[in-house]
Amino acid sequence: MYKIAFQGERGAFSEIAAKKMFGDSIIISPSFSFEEVFVKVKNGSVNFGVLPIENSLYGSIFETYDLLLKYSLTIAGELNLQINHHLLAKKNFKLSEIKKVFSHPQALGQCSDFLKKLKNAAAVPAYDTAGSAILALKENGVPAAVIASREASEIYDFKILKSNIQNNRENYTRFLVISKSRVKKQFAVPKTSICFELKSIPGALFKALSVFALRDIDLLKIESRPIPHKPFQYMFYTDLYGSLDDGRIKKAISHLSEISLSIKKFGTYEAGKTYKS
Amino acid sequence: MYKIAFQGERGAFSEIAAKKMFGDSIIISPSFSFEEVFVKVKNGSVNFGVLPIENSLYGSIFETYDLLLKYSLTIAGELNLQINHHLLAKKNFKLSEIKKVFSHPQALGQCSDFLKKLKNAAAVPAYDTAGSAILALKENGVPAAVIASREASEIYDFKILKSNIQNNRENYTRFLVISKSRVKKQFAVPKTSICFELKSIPGALFKALSVFALRDIDLLKIESRPIPHKPFQYMFYTDLYGSLDDGRIKKAISHLSEISLSIKKFGTYEAGKTYKS
């Protein structure tokens, strides 16, 4: 049975993502931080880690990008999860009574239209969506609610006061599966992730993209991250269609190395499916 | 006398940036959120807003990028501020007595090496560096400290228990000055910011960069931001050397419009100087 680490309390969207990927019969390993997930995968105490890398409304999750480079692990898979937020509370509270709503600031922001209509309730930022349930439980007697997943309502024995309260239904988070070693296999739609640091030459990024464009390799995403100790210089993270075993990709990366100070290959994996949370 | 809005409490790094840019004799308008700063500039209740756009360790500040597009204001200037963090406390506390350290999570992270050595002190995340001083003042009797700027120590009458406690001295934040209308003038080193949404065509980003590379226009930065209601499609924000009045830039933007769904010009301004906080 696989043991899977994710950041957050039970009921976190990362746990839901892990179960979509590996099924319900996994041993879960909730973790305090993203870095703890990387450490658990690195030292072998879990088989895989599942981490958010990008949200369709908020953009990239920088910390995951930086930790990918720091820990030199492999990307073994990905999936997209549609994020649905619900207002949850202990079974004795009514919607009109709610005085406080706990959740992660992003979740509060994603439900701002709904929260404006809850005139008597103050939004209280917390460090986790599912974890805010624990904060609400501590509000002895005060009618407190949380914004979190359907799974969190089951785990913490909350009822759903109102479902699907987010402003924008087109809210997807892309999750990565990380592992210690590369899985060699055939993929229906292979996707590869790399990152590189370019030499300081004119038009460097244009030249970097040309190594892919010249070979008709589709880039899906490019993200820049600052390099510590080199203010306002960047590492570029790129996702592309194709496998590291594919001759075209090998040639493109070899070409890229001519204009790069360093290149890191995170691996090839199956392009992700989309699931509902 | 200019009236300048910034996000945060008195003593925030944005206030320091505003004073480096406009001098000490300004009327300051501290604001609760980044969006409040944009609203104040838009409705004319202040002359300028000063907002962080990028940190050399943490990367881009997404919210500022998104608000730039939402409010259609002009970028009138920029500056880089070296961020120096200090441990501050009320005058009667000693370093060895400190039980809690309040600050913004990024500031806590940037001082993690120092905090590890403070064995009896718990790090407590707050929503603002300078504003955490107000939290510390509420800790009646508990020896609480904050991580914030030198200016915050003066404003809140705290003493500096330990100065320059950040892990990495190469910590710079780039700030933008936003205004309602474009300032037409000559710049020594003009810099221009635009953003664009590309058509869904193969190699779109490569083609977009080529309009600049072909004309020897230096791109300083490219940042992608998700487009709401179009999951995993992106707006690209670009900074380049040159003026919107320069023929080469005009031609490049006209060329870019052939492959873009939309282009927004944020303005031309003087490339920023670097100051110490």
Chai-1 contact restraints between the chains, C-beta under 6 A:
chainA,res_idxA,chainB,res_idxB,connection_type,confidence,min_distance_angstrom,max_distance_angstrom,comment,restraint_id
A,S56,B,P226,contact,1.0,0.0,6.0,A-B,restraint_1
A,S56,B,P231,contact,1.0,0.0,6.0,A-B,restraint_2
A,S56,B,F232,contact,1.0,0.0,6.0,A-B,restraint_3
A,L57,B,P228,contact,1.0,0.0,6.0,A-B,restraint_4
A,G59,B,F62,contact,1.0,0.0,6.0,A-B,restraint_5
A,G59,B,R225,contact,1.0,0.0,6.0,A-B,restraint_6
A,G59,B,P226,contact,1.0,0.0,6.0,A-B,restraint_7
A,F62,B,G59,contact,1.0,0.0,6.0,A-B,restraint_8
A,E170,B,H229,contact,1.0,0.0,6.0,A-B,restraint_9
A,E170,B,P231,contact,1.0,0.0,6.0,A-B,restraint_10
A,Y172,B,P231,contact,1.0,0.0,6.0,A-B,restraint_11
A,G203,B,A213,contact,1.0,0.0,6.0,A-B,restraint_12
A,F206,B,L209,contact,1.0,0.0,6.0,A-B,restraint_13
A,F206,B,A213,contact,1.0,0.0,6.0,A-B,restraint_14
A,L209,B,F206,contact,1.0,0.0,6.0,A-B,restraint_15
A,A213,B,G203,contact,1.0,0.0,6.0,A-B,restraint_16
A,A213,B,F206,contact,1.0,0.0,6.0,A-B,restraint_17
A,R225,B,G59,contact,1.0,0.0,6.0,A-B,restraint_18
A,P226,B,S56,contact,1.0,0.0,6.0,A-B,restraint_19
A,P226,B,G59,contact,1.0,0.0,6.0,A-B,restraint_20
A,H229,B,E170,contact,1.0,0.0,6.0,A-B,restraint_21
A,P231,B,S56,contact,1.0,0.0,6.0,A-B,restraint_22
A,P231,B,E170,contact,1.0,0.0,6.0,A-B,restraint_23
A,P231,B,Y172,contact,1.0,0.0,6.0,A-B,restraint_24
A,F232,B,S56,contact,1.0,0.0,6.0,A-B,restraint_25
